[in-house]
Amino acid sequence: MKRLLIANRGEIALRIARACRALSIETVAVYSSADAASAHVWAADMAVEIGPAPASQSYLDPGLLLETARRCGCDSLHPGYGFLSENAAFARAVGEAGLCFVGPPAEAIDLMGDKARARRTAEQAGVPVVPGSEAAYLSIDAATAAAEEIGFPLLLKARSGGGGRGMRVVEDSEALRHLFGQAKAEAVSAFGDGALYLERFFQRIRHIEVQVFADSHDQVSHVWERDCSVQRRHQKLVEEAPSPALSAETRRAMCESAMRLASYVGYRNAGTVEFLYDVAEDTFFFIEMNTRIQVEHPVSEAITGLDLIAEQLRVADGQRLSFEEPPIPQGHAIEFRLNAEDPRAGFRPSPGRLTAWRPPAGKGIRCDSGAYPDYRVTPYYDSMVGKLIVHGRDRADTIERSADALEAFEVDGISTTLPIYRALLRDPDFRAGVVDTGWMERDFLVRLGLGKGPERHMPGLNT
């Protein structure tokens, strides 16, 4: 692997460029006209403008990306996360073009990207699954028949993609008829596939994922779990490791299940096996597998000392995993996704120019971002402008370090989710580690005075 095309933008493109530099791999960045002043453009050895701002005409155009790789003499391509990272056809096209795709085989992406097929595969591998439909549906009539067998409440989920798009909680058959069309249209818009999978919905449950890695020498391992239960509208906001909810025995069983599934499907490279965990019953269920590196991978890096992007590159280049057994976790880590959104206005996107950008620094503090003073946050892409990762001796120490770091983080010119996180770290439920996936919307934001409608006063959010 000599020269790699980074088929992404923002902080993950910058992160890939840094890992490649450490491994003496040349990099070619691509950028849209809206991203001409982005940090990843300067960090790469070469940079090529590939199109206008809309992602469909730039970052989501496979032909443009492959032609750029060919013209620049690349021998490999890293898709990052989002965009085309879980597109099996693209992974296959990269291979057919003679390039090394830094990710799993196209067949694994295809298999695990279809939630219904992934569920059947997990069952075959002996991994417990959430009760759900055996197929994905385009027809409301077929979906209604399946829903009656599964039972309400249930969750509609897009067969392709993730990130909360094409997802709806359905309380009864009348709501199903109303929400099915909405979810289908959203799935078509986001992924070009309107088929919906039905899954039993649990009211209070935690979302826990296991980072797995596999190489081409039949070695499969894991890098422990991450707890992603602090969510809003099915979007992860805060991730931590280790999970404060798991016993050692349950953690071991969950990680072994994740490795068993990865081995069963012939997986290679980095992947994440996601589970729902019922604290009351101490049971877990497979929900899906993300066939890419995750936004929250720095949490696992913090507690293990590994560079997971470098690990991806080495495995893609045919090398063995650098670890046979999972590294012993050290301390605790929490990641906060800093989004350009206005909490006082229903989390409305807040693009604009950063008049100040001063991330905190110090022992155990890391900020992954491509932002800088005068950087313009555009309305064209995801609202995340950075990630703050804090590592401490244990969870209590990490929370205190996080509180200091968040207070020191200076951002001006746009609204962000920083005030939400400052309030979060003062909340007794979060500090006690007793949250679930619905807690933020059901309890925490309600206590802050955030409801439906336009701008409102949010007590405790200004300090």
Backbone torsions as a table, in degrees:
resi	resn	phi	psi	omega
1	MET	NA	113.4	-175.2
2	LYS	-114.1	-41.5	-177.3
3	ARG	-139.9	125.7	-171.1
4	LEU	-119.8	136.4	173.4
5	LEU	-89.6	127.8	176.1
6	ILE	-93.1	103.7	-174.2
7	ALA	-90.6	55.6	-178.1
8	ASN	-161.7	-170.0	-175.7
9	ARG	-143.4	179.6	170.4
10	GLY	64.2	-150.9	-171.7
11	GLU	-65.3	-33.3	-178.9
12	ILE	-71.7	-33.9	175.8
13	ALA	-65.3	-40.9	177.7
14	LEU	-65.0	-40.4	179.2
15	ARG	-62.5	-42.0	179.0
16	ILE	-65.9	-41.4	179.8
17	ALA	-60.2	-40.4	-179.4
18	ARG	-67.2	-42.1	179.5
19	ALA	-64.4	-40.3	179.1
20	CYS	-64.6	-39.8	-179.9
21	ARG	-62.3	-40.0	179.1
22	ALA	-64.7	-26.4	180.0
23	LEU	-100.2	9.5	179.1
24	SER	60.5	37.5	174.2
25	ILE	-103.7	125.4	177.8
26	GLU	-69.9	149.9	-177.5
27	THR	-126.5	145.8	173.6
28	VAL	-120.3	117.9	177.6
29	ALA	-91.7	148.0	170.9
30	VAL	-116.9	150.8	-179.4
31	TYR	-152.6	149.8	174.0
32	SER	-85.5	169.8	179.4
33	SER	-60.2	-29.0	179.6
34	ALA	-73.8	-18.2	-175.4
35	ASP	-108.1	18.9	-176.0
36	ALA	-59.6	-28.5	-178.5
37	ALA	-102.9	22.4	-179.2
38	SER	-82.8	149.8	-174.4
39	ALA	-63.3	-33.1	-177.4
40	HIS	-66.1	-23.6	178.2
41	VAL	-65.7	-40.2	-179.0
42	TRP	-80.3	-27.6	-175.1
43	ALA	-74.0	-26.3	-177.4
44	ALA	-80.4	162.5	177.4
45	ASP	-72.7	-31.3	176.6
46	MET	-137.8	156.3	177.6
47	ALA	-144.2	138.7	-176.1
48	VAL	-132.4	126.8	174.0
49	GLU	-77.0	129.8	-173.4
50	ILE	-115.8	-1.6	179.6
51	GLY	161.9	-177.5	179.6
52	PRO	-74.6	-179.8	-173.6
53	ALA	-59.2	-44.5	-177.1
54	PRO	-55.2	130.9	-176.7
55	ALA	-60.1	-32.3	-179.1
56	SER	-63.9	-21.0	-179.9
57	GLN	-105.7	8.2	-179.7
58	SER	-142.9	-88.5	-173.0
59	TYR	-68.1	-19.0	-179.9
60	LEU	-103.4	11.4	-179.2
61	ASP	-100.4	101.1	-177.6
62	PRO	-58.9	-40.3	-178.9
63	GLY	-61.0	-43.3	178.8
64	LEU	-61.6	-43.9	-177.8
65	LEU	-65.3	-44.4	-178.9
66	LEU	-69.2	-37.4	177.8
67	GLU	-65.8	-39.3	177.5
68	THR	-63.6	-43.2	177.8
69	ALA	-60.3	-42.1	-179.7
70	ARG	-64.4	-47.7	-177.3
71	ARG	-64.4	-30.7	-176.3
72	CYS	-93.2	2.8	176.2
73	GLY	71.9	32.0	180.0
74	CYS	-77.9	149.4	174.5
75	ASP	-113.9	-1.0	-177.0
76	SER	-154.2	165.7	-177.7
77	LEU	-148.4	132.4	175.5
78	HIS	-112.1	122.5	-176.6
79	PRO	-86.8	-7.3	-176.7
80	GLY	66.6	-139.7	173.5
81	TYR	-125.1	160.6	-175.8
82	GLY	70.8	-167.5	-179.4
83	PHE	46.2	-118.4	-174.3
84	LEU	-100.3	15.1	-172.6
85	SER	-64.8	-28.2	-180.0
86	GLU	-115.7	29.5	178.9
87	ASN	-98.8	107.4	-175.6
88	ALA	-62.5	-38.4	-179.7
89	ALA	-62.7	-38.1	178.7
90	PHE	-68.2	-45.2	178.1
91	ALA	-58.0	-40.4	179.1
92	ARG	-66.5	-41.4	-179.9
93	ALA	-65.4	-36.1	177.3
94	VAL	-60.9	-45.7	178.4
95	GLY	-63.9	-42.6	179.7
96	GLU	-65.0	-25.0	177.7
97	ALA	-82.7	2.1	177.9
98	GLY	85.7	15.1	-179.5
99	LEU	-104.3	153.4	174.4
100	CYS	-86.4	121.8	178.3
101	PHE	-89.6	120.4	-178.3
102	VAL	-83.7	85.4	-176.5
103	GLY	172.6	-171.9	-177.7
104	PRO	-76.3	168.6	175.5
105	PRO	-62.0	150.0	179.9
106	ALA	-56.4	-34.9	-178.7
107	GLU	-63.9	-38.0	178.7
108	ALA	-69.7	-39.3	177.4
109	ILE	-62.6	-44.5	179.5
110	ASP	-60.0	-47.6	-176.1
111	LEU	-66.6	-50.7	-174.4
112	MET	-81.8	-14.6	177.7
113	GLY	-76.5	-19.7	175.7
114	ASP	-92.9	108.4	-171.7
115	LYS	-60.8	-34.8	179.3
116	ALA	-68.7	-44.7	177.9
117	ARG	-66.6	-37.5	179.1
118	ALA	-62.9	-38.8	179.3
119	ARG	-64.6	-44.9	179.4
120	ARG	-63.2	-39.6	-179.7
121	THR	-65.5	-42.1	178.5
122	ALA	-61.4	-41.1	177.1
123	GLU	-59.8	-44.3	179.8
124	GLN	-63.4	-30.5	-179.7
125	ALA	-84.2	-0.9	179.1
126	GLY	81.6	25.2	179.1
127	VAL	-102.3	130.1	-178.9
128	PRO	-64.7	138.5	-176.8
129	VAL	-124.0	155.9	174.5
130	VAL	-70.2	136.1	174.3
131	PRO	-55.4	130.5	-177.5
132	GLY	-166.2	-176.7	-176.4
133	SER	-75.7	150.7	178.3
134	GLU	-81.3	-10.4	-179.0
135	ALA	-142.8	169.9	173.0
136	ALA	-104.3	150.4	-169.8
137	TYR	-124.7	143.2	170.7
138	LEU	-103.4	-17.6	-176.3
139	SER	-103.5	132.2	178.2
140	ILE	-65.2	-33.9	-179.3
141	ASP	-65.5	-44.8	178.3
142	ALA	-65.2	-38.9	179.4
143	ALA	-66.0	-38.0	-180.0
144	THR	-63.7	-42.4	178.8
145	ALA	-62.4	-42.0	179.2
146	ALA	-66.9	-37.7	-178.5
147	ALA	-63.0	-37.2	179.6
148	GLU	-63.9	-32.7	178.1
149	GLU	-75.1	-39.5	-177.5
150	ILE	-73.9	-42.5	-177.8
151	GLY	97.8	153.7	-180.0
152	PHE	-101.7	156.2	-3.4
153	PRO	-73.4	155.7	178.4
154	LEU	-138.2	171.6	-176.7
155	LEU	-119.7	127.5	170.8
156	LEU	-87.3	131.0	-179.8
157	LYS	-134.6	135.4	176.6
158	ALA	-62.1	135.2	178.9
159	ARG	-60.9	-38.7	-179.6
160	SER	-106.9	143.3	174.2
161	GLY	83.3	-164.6	-176.7
162	GLY	-173.1	-144.9	179.2
163	GLY	70.4	18.9	178.2
164	GLY	85.3	-6.4	-179.8
165	ARG	-82.3	136.9	-175.4
166	GLY	75.0	24.2	-176.8
167	MET	-120.6	133.5	178.3
168	ARG	-145.2	140.9	171.8
169	VAL	-88.6	129.2	-174.5
170	VAL	-119.4	123.7	-175.4
171	GLU	-89.2	-30.5	-177.6
172	ASP	-157.1	179.4	-175.1
173	SER	-66.0	-33.0	177.9
174	GLU	-65.9	-43.5	177.9
175	ALA	-65.1	-33.4	178.5
176	LEU	-59.8	-45.7	-179.7
177	ARG	-64.3	-32.4	-179.1
178	HIS	-76.6	-40.2	-171.7
179	LEU	-91.0	-20.6	-177.2
180	PHE	-58.8	-47.0	-179.5
181	GLY	-62.9	-38.8	178.3
182	GLN	-61.6	-49.8	-177.7
183	ALA	-64.4	-39.1	179.8
184	LYS	-63.5	-45.5	180.0
185	ALA	-63.4	-40.2	179.3
186	GLU	-66.1	-39.2	179.0
187	ALA	-65.7	-40.8	177.6
188	VAL	-61.7	-44.3	-178.9
189	SER	-64.4	-40.2	-175.2
190	ALA	-82.9	-37.5	-170.5
191	PHE	-126.0	-5.5	-177.6
192	GLY	72.9	16.6	-178.2
193	ASP	-143.8	114.5	-175.8
194	GLY	-92.9	2.9	-177.8
195	ALA	-68.1	136.3	-175.8
196	LEU	-119.2	139.1	178.3
197	TYR	-103.2	144.8	-179.1
198	LEU	-109.0	135.3	-176.0
199	GLU	-140.7	141.2	177.1
200	ARG	-60.0	135.8	-178.1
201	PHE	-101.8	128.1	176.4
202	PHE	-100.6	132.5	-173.7
203	GLN	-67.8	-45.4	-176.7
204	ARG	-131.2	107.2	-173.3
205	ILE	-152.5	156.4	177.9
206	ARG	-101.3	153.7	179.2
207	HIS	-110.5	114.0	-177.3
208	ILE	-128.9	136.5	-177.5
209	GLU	-126.7	149.6	179.2
210	VAL	-113.9	126.6	176.2
211	GLN	-80.9	115.7	178.3
212	VAL	-109.8	157.6	176.3
213	PHE	-142.3	141.2	176.3
214	ALA	-143.8	147.2	178.5
215	ASP	-114.1	-177.6	-178.1
216	SER	-85.6	8.6	179.3
217	HIS	-110.7	25.0	176.9
218	ASP	65.3	23.1	175.9
219	GLN	-99.2	124.8	178.8
220	VAL	-123.8	132.2	178.6
221	SER	-143.4	-174.8	177.7
222	HIS	-140.6	165.2	179.3
223	VAL	-123.9	41.7	176.7
224	TRP	67.2	-171.2	-172.3
225	GLU	-108.6	164.4	172.2
226	ARG	-130.1	139.1	177.7
227	ASP	-97.3	119.5	-175.2
228	CYS	-118.9	38.6	-171.7
229	SER	-79.3	-18.0	178.1
230	VAL	-82.7	101.6	-173.8
231	GLN	-135.3	156.9	170.9
232	ARG	-134.5	123.6	-177.9
233	ARG	53.0	45.0	177.7
234	HIS	65.6	12.9	177.3
235	GLN	-104.2	127.4	179.0
236	LYS	-68.8	137.9	178.3
237	LEU	-120.1	-37.8	-179.1
238	VAL	-132.3	133.8	178.7
239	GLU	-129.4	145.7	179.1
240	GLU	-145.2	159.3	177.4
241	ALA	-149.3	139.8	-5.7
242	PRO	-70.2	166.5	175.5
243	SER	-68.8	133.5	177.9
244	PRO	-74.5	-5.4	-174.1
245	ALA	-98.1	-16.8	-170.8
246	LEU	-94.2	139.9	168.3
247	SER	-79.2	164.0	178.5
248	ALA	-60.1	-37.7	-178.4
249	GLU	-67.8	-44.7	179.6
250	THR	-67.4	-39.3	177.9
251	ARG	-59.3	-45.3	-179.8
252	ARG	-62.9	-43.9	-179.2
253	ALA	-65.0	-39.8	-179.9
254	MET	-66.7	-44.5	-179.9
255	CYS	-66.0	-38.4	177.4
256	GLU	-65.8	-37.3	176.5
257	SER	-63.3	-41.7	179.5
258	ALA	-63.3	-43.5	178.8
259	MET	-66.4	-37.8	179.6
260	ARG	-62.0	-41.1	179.0
261	LEU	-66.9	-45.2	-180.0
262	ALA	-59.7	-41.8	179.1
263	SER	-66.7	-40.4	-177.3
264	TYR	-62.2	-36.9	-176.9
265	VAL	-93.3	5.8	-179.8
266	GLY	65.3	41.7	-174.5
267	TYR	-72.3	153.1	171.3
268	ARG	-139.8	150.8	177.9
269	ASN	77.6	-159.3	-174.4
270	ALA	-86.4	141.9	175.4
271	GLY	-155.3	164.0	179.8
272	THR	-130.4	124.0	177.5
273	VAL	-99.3	121.8	-173.3
274	GLU	-103.7	139.2	-177.7
275	PHE	-130.3	151.1	163.2
276	LEU	-96.2	138.2	-178.7
277	TYR	-122.9	121.3	176.9
278	ASP	-91.5	106.2	-175.7
279	VAL	-63.9	-42.7	-175.9
280	ALA	-62.0	-39.5	-177.2
281	GLU	-96.8	-7.4	-176.4
282	ASP	52.3	48.6	178.0
283	THR	-128.2	151.9	178.4
284	PHE	-132.3	155.0	-177.3
285	PHE	-136.3	135.1	173.1
286	PHE	-66.2	136.6	173.9
287	ILE	-117.6	-40.2	179.3
288	GLU	-169.2	169.9	174.9
289	MET	-126.2	128.0	175.5
290	ASN	-93.3	118.5	-172.7
291	THR	-93.5	58.1	-177.6
292	ARG	-167.3	177.1	169.8
293	ILE	-76.0	147.7	-177.0
294	GLN	-98.4	156.6	173.6
295	VAL	-52.8	-40.7	-171.4
296	GLU	-89.5	16.5	-178.6
297	HIS	-59.4	-26.4	179.3
298	PRO	-61.8	-23.2	177.3
299	VAL	-61.5	-44.6	178.7
300	SER	-69.3	-35.7	177.3
301	GLU	-62.7	-38.9	-176.3
302	ALA	-63.9	-39.0	-175.6
303	ILE	-89.5	-9.9	-179.2
304	THR	-116.3	-18.7	-176.8
305	GLY	78.5	5.8	178.9
306	LEU	-83.0	156.6	168.1
307	ASP	-106.4	101.0	-172.6
308	LEU	-72.0	-28.0	175.8
309	ILE	-69.8	-43.5	176.3
310	ALA	-62.1	-37.6	177.7
311	GLU	-62.3	-41.7	176.3
312	GLN	-57.6	-46.0	-176.5
313	LEU	-64.6	-43.5	-179.1
314	ARG	-65.9	-43.0	179.6
315	VAL	-64.5	-41.6	178.4
316	ALA	-62.7	-27.9	-179.4
317	ASP	-85.1	7.2	175.3
318	GLY	93.5	2.3	-178.8
319	GLN	-83.0	163.2	176.7
320	ARG	-77.9	158.1	171.8
321	LEU	-55.9	144.9	-179.5
322	SER	-77.9	-5.5	179.1
323	PHE	-137.5	136.1	176.0
324	GLU	-88.6	-42.4	176.7
325	GLU	-106.9	148.1	177.9
326	PRO	-56.5	132.7	178.3
327	PRO	-59.6	143.1	179.6
328	ILE	-67.0	123.3	-177.9
329	PRO	-62.7	141.4	178.4
330	GLN	-119.8	115.1	175.7
331	GLY	73.0	-153.5	-175.6
332	HIS	-138.8	148.7	-179.8
333	ALA	-138.3	145.1	176.8
334	ILE	-132.6	137.5	175.8
335	GLU	-116.2	136.3	176.8
336	PHE	-117.1	123.7	177.4
337	ARG	-84.8	116.4	-179.8
338	LEU	-89.3	108.9	-177.1
339	ASN	-106.2	144.2	174.8
340	ALA	-82.2	78.1	-178.1
341	GLU	-139.8	152.8	-179.5
342	ASP	-103.8	104.1	-179.0
343	PRO	-61.4	-26.6	-178.4
344	ARG	-78.9	-7.6	-179.8
345	ALA	-126.2	46.0	177.6
346	GLY	65.9	27.9	-178.9
347	PHE	61.0	36.5	176.6
348	ARG	-66.0	139.0	177.7
349	PRO	-54.3	144.7	-175.8
350	SER	-130.4	70.5	177.6
351	PRO	-70.2	162.8	178.5
352	GLY	153.2	-173.2	-177.2
353	ARG	-95.8	134.0	177.6
354	LEU	-78.8	109.9	177.4
355	THR	-82.6	-17.8	173.9
356	ALA	-149.4	140.6	176.7
357	TRP	-151.2	97.7	-178.4
358	ARG	-129.8	89.1	178.5
359	PRO	-67.6	152.5	176.0
360	PRO	-70.7	161.5	178.0
361	ALA	-142.1	161.9	178.6
362	GLY	141.1	178.8	-177.9
363	LYS	-61.9	129.8	178.0
364	GLY	77.4	9.2	-178.3
365	ILE	-116.0	130.3	-180.0
366	ARG	-137.2	138.7	175.5
367	CYS	-127.8	116.6	176.7
368	ASP	-98.7	114.4	-178.4
369	SER	-165.4	154.1	172.3
370	GLY	-104.8	12.2	-177.3
371	ALA	-83.9	160.1	178.2
372	TYR	-162.9	163.7	178.4
373	PRO	-57.1	131.8	-177.5
374	ASP	85.9	-5.1	177.0
375	TYR	-64.0	139.8	179.7
376	ARG	-103.5	118.1	174.8
377	VAL	-80.6	117.8	-174.4
378	THR	-90.5	162.3	178.3
379	PRO	-88.0	5.1	-168.8
380	TYR	-86.6	-21.4	-171.5
381	TYR	-128.2	-170.6	178.5
382	ASP	-54.0	147.4	-174.4
383	SER	-80.8	-6.2	-178.0
384	MET	-70.4	126.2	179.4
385	VAL	-109.1	-7.0	178.7
386	GLY	177.3	170.2	179.2
387	LYS	-134.3	129.1	174.1
388	LEU	-102.2	123.2	-179.6
389	ILE	-118.1	127.5	-177.6
390	VAL	-124.1	133.4	-177.9
391	HIS	-122.1	131.9	179.5
392	GLY	-138.4	-176.9	-177.4
393	ARG	-64.9	-41.3	179.6
394	ASP	-151.1	-175.9	-175.0
395	ARG	-64.4	-42.6	-179.3
396	ALA	-62.3	-43.4	178.5
397	ASP	-64.6	-40.0	-179.7
398	THR	-66.2	-38.8	177.7
399	ILE	-62.7	-43.3	179.9
400	GLU	-66.3	-42.2	177.1
401	ARG	-63.2	-38.8	179.5
402	SER	-64.0	-41.7	179.9
403	ALA	-60.7	-44.0	178.6
404	ASP	-64.6	-42.2	-178.3
405	ALA	-65.3	-42.1	-179.7
406	LEU	-66.6	-36.9	177.4
407	GLU	-65.1	-34.5	-176.7
408	ALA	-81.4	-15.0	-176.4
409	PHE	-72.4	117.3	-178.9
410	GLU	-108.4	119.2	176.5
411	VAL	-135.3	126.8	177.7
412	ASP	-135.3	157.7	178.2
413	GLY	106.2	-27.1	177.6
414	ILE	-138.4	162.2	171.9
415	SER	-85.8	145.1	179.2
416	THR	-138.5	176.4	178.7
417	THR	-87.4	8.3	178.4
418	LEU	-53.3	-46.8	-179.4
419	PRO	-60.2	-32.9	178.1
420	ILE	-61.4	-44.4	-177.3
421	TYR	-71.1	-35.2	176.8
422	ARG	-62.2	-41.5	177.4
423	ALA	-69.8	-36.1	-178.5
424	LEU	-58.7	-41.7	-175.7
425	LEU	-73.4	-11.0	173.7
426	ARG	-94.0	-7.6	-174.2
427	ASP	-77.3	130.5	-177.7
428	PRO	-64.9	-33.4	179.0
429	ASP	-64.8	-46.6	-180.0
430	PHE	-64.9	-43.7	-178.8
431	ARG	-62.3	-32.1	178.6
432	ALA	-83.0	-10.0	178.5
433	GLY	72.6	33.2	-175.7
434	VAL	-113.9	33.2	-178.9
435	VAL	-88.2	167.8	172.4
436	ASP	-139.3	179.9	-172.4
437	THR	-66.0	-22.5	179.1
438	GLY	-99.3	-2.5	-173.2
439	TRP	-61.1	-42.6	-175.4
440	MET	-60.0	-47.4	-178.8
441	GLU	-77.5	-36.7	-175.0
442	ARG	-75.5	-38.9	-172.5
443	ASP	-119.3	-58.4	-169.6
444	PHE	-62.8	-53.7	-177.9
445	LEU	-66.8	-30.2	176.2
446	VAL	-65.1	-41.7	178.4
447	ARG	-64.6	-27.7	177.2
448	LEU	-81.3	-7.0	-180.0
449	GLY	88.8	16.9	-178.7
450	LEU	-95.6	111.9	177.3
451	GLY	-123.2	-156.3	178.8
452	LYS	-84.5	154.2	175.5
453	GLY	111.5	-170.9	-174.9
454	PRO	-75.9	-165.2	-174.5
455	GLU	-54.4	142.4	-177.2
456	ARG	-148.1	163.7	176.3
457	HIS	-74.9	137.8	179.6
458	MET	-125.3	94.7	-177.5
459	PRO	-58.2	139.1	177.1
460	GLY	82.6	0.6	-174.8
461	LEU	-96.7	-9.1	-175.7
462	ASN	-95.5	-2.0	-176.0
463	THR	-116.5	NA	NA
